[in-house]
Amino acid sequence: MTFRPDRVDTFLSIFDESAPRIRVFPGCTHLELLQDHTYPNVLTTLSHWDHDDALQRYRASNLFRSTWSRTKPLFAAPPEAYSHHLLREHPVPDRA
């Protein structure tokens, strides 16, 4: 998500307020916020869900709608969303 630079702090407040409720939403197993190293107004939320149905229920929820309605006016560019599934995993070997 690319935010207007003067609106990043506003989004961070919205995220901090919403994140605890998103984390306990049925099916959510992980949630974090990432910031681009070069462009600090480019942020990405990364969430893990038990299954797509859980994600779709979240997207249809009042929690998502209310969070999104407050976030949408802060964008400097249209947001992009992607859903992925794990294709291969290559764990880091134990380095002990």
Stockholm file with secondary structure:
# STOCKHOLM 1.0

chainA/1-96         MTFRPDRVDTFLSIFDESAPRIRVFPGCTHLELLQDHTYPNVLTTLSHWDHDDALQRYRASNLFRSTWSRTKPLFAAPPEAYSHHLLREHPVPDRA
#=GR chainA/1-96 SS CBBCGGGHHHHHHHHHHHHHHHHTSTTEEEEEEEECSSCTTBEEEEEEESSHHHHHHHHTSHHHHHHHHHHGGGBSSCCCCCCCCCCCCCCCCCCC
#=GC SS_cons        CBBCGGGHHHHHHHHHHHHHHHHTSTTEEEEEEEECSSCTTBEEEEEEESSHHHHHHHHTSHHHHHHHHHHGGGBSSCCCCCCCCCCCCCCCCCCC
//
